[in-house]
Amino acid sequence: MPVKLSILLLPLLLMTQCRIKEKGKTLKLAHALPVEHPVSKAMVFMAKRCAELSDNKLRIKIYPGGQLGSEQQNVELLQIGSLAMTKVSAAVLEGFAPDYKAIGLPYLFRDKEHYFKVCDSEVGRDLLLSTEDKWIRGLCFYDAGSRSFYTKEKDITQPDDLKGLKIRVMKSKTAMEMVSALGGSPTPLSWGELYTALQSGVVDGAENNPPTFYNSHHFEVCKHFSLDEHASIPDVLIMSEVVWKKLTKEEQDILQQAVKESVKLQRRLWAEAENEALEKLKNEGVSITFPDKKPFSEKVQKMYEGFKNQPTVYSYIKRIQEL
C-alpha cells in the first residue's frame, strides 16, 4: 500500500517541485516617477531583460507613481529589506553617505561626455558602494540632465542677473550655497508648493532640467529659461543590501547585466526627452538663452575650497576633476 501510494504521489511531487522552480524570485521595485518618464521606461526595460536573461526565474514587479510611498519612505522600506529596489536622486543619498556631496557641486563636470565617464568609472562604482554599511547598494546612475535657472521676469545671462531674486531650491545645503554664491537668495520649498509660489511671487524663479520644467507647467508662469547647466545630479537606482545578499551569484550577474543595458537605453530616452521639451518650450513662447558658463563657474569655486576639511569628499572631487 505505501509503495503504491508513493507511486501515485510521485507525479504530484514532481509537479510541485517544478512549480517551485518555475516560481523563482520576484523583486519589488517602487518609485515616485510617472510611467512616461525616461527613468521609469528604463526600469521597465530592465525588468523585461531580467526575466529574459533568467528564463523568467528572476522577475521585477514595479510600483510606479508613489504607490508604495514617498522617496524617503521607499528608502526606509529598502533598508529593512521590505522593498528590493527604488530610484532616488543622488542629492538624497548625501544624507546616508557624505561622499555623494561631491557630485552635487556646481560646474564639476566639464561636459556631458565627462559626466558619463565619471558615472561609468571606478569613481562612480566607489560612490555606488559607499552606502553598503547603511544597507543600501547602488546599482547604477541614470541621467537626470543638467539643472538650469528659469525665472519670471528676465533672462539670466550673468551671475549679477540673480541679485535680488528669490530662487527656489531643493532642501539641500549645496544648492543653497550655490545660489548664494551666485548672488541670488535661495528659498527652500517643497516641489508641490512651487507652482503656487511662482504665481504669487513668493519666489522669482527656480532651477531644474528642461523636461521637468516643461512637464511641471512652470513655463506658464516663467517665460525665461537660461541654460547655464550649473549642476548635473544623477538619479541612482539603489537596492536593499539585505535582498542583494539573498540572490545567488548567477542572479546578481543577471541583474547587473539588465541594469547595464537599461542605462544605455535611458540615456538615449533622456536625450530625446530634453530635445522634445526644449522644442515645446519654444512653441510656448519661452525665451531660451545659453549664457557663458565661465563667470558662473568662477563664482562658485569657493565652495570647492570648503571641502578641504572633509578629506574623503575632497578626494572624490579631485578624482572626478582628473578623469
Rosetta blueprint (number, residue, H / E / L):
1 M L
2 P H
3 V H
4 K H
5 L H
6 S H
7 I H
8 L H
9 L H
10 L H
11 P H
12 L H
13 L H
14 L H
15 M H
16 T H
17 Q H
18 C H
19 R H
20 I H
21 K H
22 E H
23 K H
24 G L
25 K E
26 T E
27 L E
28 K E
29 L E
30 A E
31 H L
32 A L
33 L L
34 P L
35 V L
36 E L
37 H L
38 P H
39 V H
40 S H
41 K H
42 A H
43 M H
44 V H
45 F H
46 M H
47 A H
48 K H
49 R H
50 C H
51 A H
52 E H
53 L H
54 S L
55 D L
56 N L
57 K L
58 L E
59 R E
60 I E
61 K E
62 I E
63 Y E
64 P L
65 G L
66 G L
67 Q L
68 L L
69 G L
70 S L
71 E H
72 Q H
73 Q H
74 N H
75 V H
76 E H
77 L H
78 L H
79 Q H
80 I L
81 G L
82 S L
83 L L
84 A L
85 M E
86 T E
87 K E
88 V E
89 S E
90 A H
91 A H
92 V H
93 L H
94 E L
95 G L
96 F L
97 A L
98 P H
99 D H
100 Y H
101 K H
102 A H
103 I H
104 G H
105 L L
106 P L
107 Y L
108 L L
109 F L
110 R L
111 D L
112 K H
113 E H
114 H H
115 Y H
116 F H
117 K H
118 V H
119 C H
120 D H
121 S L
122 E H
123 V H
124 G H
125 R H
126 D H
127 L H
128 L H
129 L L
130 S L
131 T L
132 E H
133 D H
134 K H
135 W L
136 I E
137 R E
138 G E
139 L E
140 C E
141 F E
142 Y E
143 D L
144 A L
145 G L
146 S L
147 R E
148 S E
149 F E
150 Y E
151 T E
152 K L
153 E L
154 K L
155 D L
156 I L
157 T L
158 Q L
159 P H
160 D H
161 D H
162 L H
163 K L
164 G L
165 L L
166 K E
167 I E
168 R E
169 V E
170 M L
171 K L
172 S L
173 K H
174 T H
175 A H
176 M H
177 E H
178 M H
179 V H
180 S H
181 A H
182 L L
183 G L
184 G L
185 S E
186 P E
187 T E
188 P E
189 L L
190 S L
191 W H
192 G H
193 E H
194 L H
195 Y H
196 T H
197 A H
198 L H
199 Q H
200 S H
201 G L
202 V L
203 V L
204 D L
205 G E
206 A E
207 E E
208 N E
209 N L
210 P H
211 P H
212 T H
213 F H
214 Y H
215 N H
216 S L
217 H L
218 H H
219 F H
220 E H
221 V L
222 C L
223 K L
224 H E
225 F E
226 S E
227 L E
228 D E
229 E E
230 H E
231 A E
232 S L
233 I L
234 P L
235 D E
236 V E
237 L E
238 I E
239 M E
240 S E
241 E H
242 V H
243 V H
244 W H
245 K L
246 K L
247 L L
248 T L
249 K H
250 E H
251 E H
252 Q H
253 D H
254 I H
255 L H
256 Q H
257 Q H
258 A H
259 V H
260 K H
261 E H
262 S H
263 V H
264 K H
265 L H
266 Q H
267 R H
268 R H
269 L H
270 W H
271 A H
272 E H
273 A H
274 E H
275 N H
276 E H
277 A H
278 L H
279 E H
280 K H
281 L H
282 K H
283 N H
284 E L
285 G L
286 V L
287 S E
288 I E
289 T E
290 F L
291 P L
292 D L
293 K L
294 K H
295 P H
296 F H
297 S H
298 E H
299 K H
300 V L
301 Q H
302 K H
303 M H
304 Y H
305 E H
306 G L
307 F L
308 K L
309 N L
310 Q L
311 P H
312 T H
313 V H
314 Y H
315 S H
316 Y H
317 I H
318 K H
319 R H
320 I H
321 Q H
322 E H
323 L L
